[in-house]
Amino acid sequence: MSEPPLTDTARGGHASFEGDKAQALIPQARLAGPMPWVLAIMVALTVLAAGAGLSLGNLAGDARSELSGGATVQILQADPNQRAEQAAAAQEALQTMDIVAQSRLVPQEELDALLEPWLGTSGDAETVPVPALIDVRLGGRADDRAIEALRDRLANVAPDARVDAQSSWLQPVFGALVSLQYLALALVLLLAVTSAAAVFLAARSALGNNRETIAIVHLLGGTDGQIAQLFQRAILRDSIIGGVVGLILGLAAVLGLGFQFSALDSGMIASASLDWMDWIVIAAIPILGVVLAVTTARFTVLAAVRKML
């Protein structure tokens, strides 16, 4: 919208249409008002969703890194004597391979202890045939070529051996983790859109309540940009208050959940902890929220004022 010709009085009004006096023309939002709390809730939920997504990413990444070079050899033989002979021969053959960094034959006592919660103390190797297990660590990734090389090497010395990449067992788990990460990202984007919509509606409502005042100010020489700045200043205070409160609430929730999960004393849970880069991303959420709110308010007001006057 073009600026009308100004008289000297209008030019004086144009020059003075800034600062606290001009800001008094727009009703001031307070902490008790709805907008800061709406933004606080949005920021808190965004912090929680982002923290969950980053934790799941760390968990999946550490699990893949740990299992990428791992393989498991099972000796599927019902006869305990033949099973023990093939396991010993397989262990000896594995130690001669260049691609194998380390191999460990899991003791029968350890297998019995692992199965005791399901089979009880009577579930020994004679009553319930338990495959012999060899934990293999490769020098590189346990890809199809490496697994096939292990199978070829054990084909003669341990015909009942079954070789699997450890990562293949957890592929469904990895798929679920990736899906949850995308869900967290979608939730963050949805909350961002919802926050922008809330600011849009608040700005439109404030414009409607001050329509006559805005028209008079514009006739006195106030530009569209100056009118938009008034609403920007109001939403800036609201978004800063909401961002700080939301960050505190979100961090409290993230830290509380982290404390609860850490009590499980699980290595997998420990790998899901947030590192310093993750905390920087979380700390940037309220800042991005303020930028989003102020930008949305400015473009909303500018577009509405051009149609209004």
N, C-alpha and C positions, 0 to 999 in steps of 0.2 A: 504494500500500500504506500503510495507516494505521500510525502509530508506536505501539509498545506502551507501556503505563505504565512509568515509570522510577522506580527507587529512587534514593536519594541517590548510591549508588556508580555506578549506571548514568548518572545525570545528570552526574556528574564525567567518566565515560568519554565521554558524549555531547559534553561541552564540549571535551574534549581530543582528540577524534577529528578532528584537523586537523593540517596542517603536515607536516614531514619524517618524524616518527615514524609517523604514519598512512600516509604514502606508502611507507614501508618494507614495509608489508604486501603491496604489489603488486610483483612482480619488475620491476626496472628495465631498460628497453630501452637498449642502448648503440649507438654508431655502427656497431659491427661487426655488430649484429643485422640481421635482414632488413627490418623495417619502414621505417627511415629510407632505405635504399637503394631499396626499392620505390617510396616516395613521390618520391625524387630522380629516378628514371627516368621516372615519370609526369609530374613537373613539367618535366623537360627535354624530353620529347616534346611536351608541351603548348606550351611556349615555341616550339619549332621549328614546330609546326603553326600557331600563332597568327601567328608572324612571316611564314610563307609566305602565309597568308591575307591579312594586312594588306598585304604587298608586292604581291600580285596585285590587291588592291583599288586600290592607288595606281596601278599600271600601267594598269588598265582605265580608271580615272577620268581620268588624264592623257591617255591616248590618245583617249578620247571628247571631252574638252575641246578637244584640238588639232584633231581631225578634224570636229568638229560643224559648223564653218562652212566646211569645205573642199569643193570640187567639182573635177572633172577633165573637161576637154573633149578628146575625141579626134576627130581628122579622119581618118576611115577612107576614104581615097582612094588607089588604087594609083598613079595618075599623080603624079609628084613635083611637077610644075609646078602642077597644079590643087590639090594638097594644100597647097603653100606659099601659093597665093593665098587659099584658103579659111581657112587658119590666120591670115593677116594680117588678113583681113576680120573673122573672128571675134574676134580680139584687139581690133580697133578698136571693134567693136560692144559688147563687154563693158565697155570703159572708159566707155561712155556710160550704163551702167545704174546706177541709184541703189543697188540692193541689193548691188552688187559693190564691195567695199572695195579689192581689189587683184587684178590678173590678170597672169600671167607666161607668155609663150610660151617653152617649154623649147627651147633651142638644139639643133640636130641633132647637134652634136658631143657634147653631154651625153647624148643618147639613145644614140648609138653607144657611148659609154663604159660606159653601164649595161648594154648588151646584149653587150658584148665577151666577158665570161666564158662566155656561152652560144653566141654566133654567131662569135666570133673577129674578127680585124681585117678579114676580107673581108666581113663582114655589114653592108655599107653600105646606104644607102637605095635604091640601084638594084637590087641583087641580092635584097634582102629588104625589101619595103615595110614601113616602120615608121610607124605613125600619128603625126601631129603632136600634141603634147600642150600643153595650156594649163592651168596651175595657177591656180585661181580661189579667192579668199578672199572670203567674203560678210560683210556687216556683221552678220548674224544667223545663225541655224541654217540648215543646208542641208536643209530639210525638203522634202516633196513639192511644196509650193506654189512654193518658191524654185527648185527644179530645173525645174519645168514652165515657169516664167517665163524661165529661161535657154534652154530648148529653143525656146520660141516666138520669142525674140529672134534666135536663130541659124538659124531654119528657112529664111529667105530668103538670108542672106549666106553661110551655110555648110551646104548641104543634106546633106553627108556627116558632119556633126558628131554626136557621141554624148556626152551629158552624164550624168554619174553623180556621186552624192554619195560622197565618199571614205570616209565611215563605212560605207557599204553593202558595200564590199569586205572590210571586216574584221569584219562581223557574225558569221561563224563563229568567228573568233578571240575576239571578245567573249563569245560563248556558251560557248566552252571555258573562258575565264577565270572566268566566273561559276560554271560547274560545279565548277571547282577550288576556288573560294572556299567553296562549299557543302560540298565534300568536306573542306576544312580545318576548317570549323565542326563538321561531324559527327564528325571525329576528336577535336576538343577536347572535345565532349560525351561521346564514348565514353571518353576518358581520365578525365574527371571521374567518370563512373559507375564505371569500373574502380577508381579510387582510393578512392571511397566503399565499394565492395565489399571492397577489401583491408582498410580500416580496420574494417569490420563484422566480417569474419572474425577479424581480430586481436583485437578486443574480445571476441568470443564465446569465442575460445580462452583469453584471459586470465581471463575469468569462470569457465570450466570448470576451469582450473588452481587457482583460488582460491575455489572454491565453499564449502568448509568454513570458511575464514577469513571470507568475507563473511557467512555465516550467523551466526558467533559475534559479529562486529562489529555486525550488525543486532540481535542479542539484547541487546547491551550499550548499545543506544540510537542506533547510527549510522543515519541516515536514508538513503533512496534517493539523495537529492541529494548527500549527502556521499560515498557510495560511488561515485557517478558522477564526482564531482570528482577522485577518485584516478586513475581511468582517463583523465579529461580531461587531467590534468597530465602523465601518462606519454605520451599521444599528442601533446600539445602540443610536448613536447621533440622527439619523433621527427619531427613534421611540420615544425618549424622547421629542424631539421638537414637533412631531406630537401628542403625548399623552397629553402634557401640553396644546397645542393650542386646541385640540379636547375637552379636559375636560372643558376648559373655555367656548368654544362655546356651548357645551352640557348643562352645568350648566346654562348659560344665557337663553337657550331655555326652560329648565325645570322651572326655576324661573319665566320667563315671562309668561308661560302658567299657572303656579300656581297662579300668581297674577291675571290673567284674570279670572280664575275659582273662586277664592276667592271673586271676586266682585259679584258673583251670590248670595252670602249670603244664602247658602243652607246648612242645617245640614249634608246631605248626601255627599256633595262636601267636607265639612270640614273633614269628616272621611277619605277621600282619601289622606290626607296630608302625607308626608314622615316623618318617625321618624328617630332617630339618627342611628339606625342600617341600615336603607335604605341608608342614606348618606354615611356610611362607605362602603357599597357595591358599590355605584356609584364611590366613590373616588378610589376604588381598580381597576376599569376598566382600566385606563391607565397603571397601574402597570402590570396588566395581559397582556395588549397589548404589552408592552415592552418585557416581558418574552416570549410571543408567537412569536414576530418578531425575537428576537435574537436566539431563539431555532430553528425556521424555517430556518433562514439564516445559522446557523451552520450545520445542517443536510443536507441542500441543497448543501452547498459548499463541505462538506466532500464527499458526494455521487458523485458529479460532478468531483471533483479532482481525485478520484480513477478511474473514467472512462477515464478521460482526459489524465492522465500520466501513 
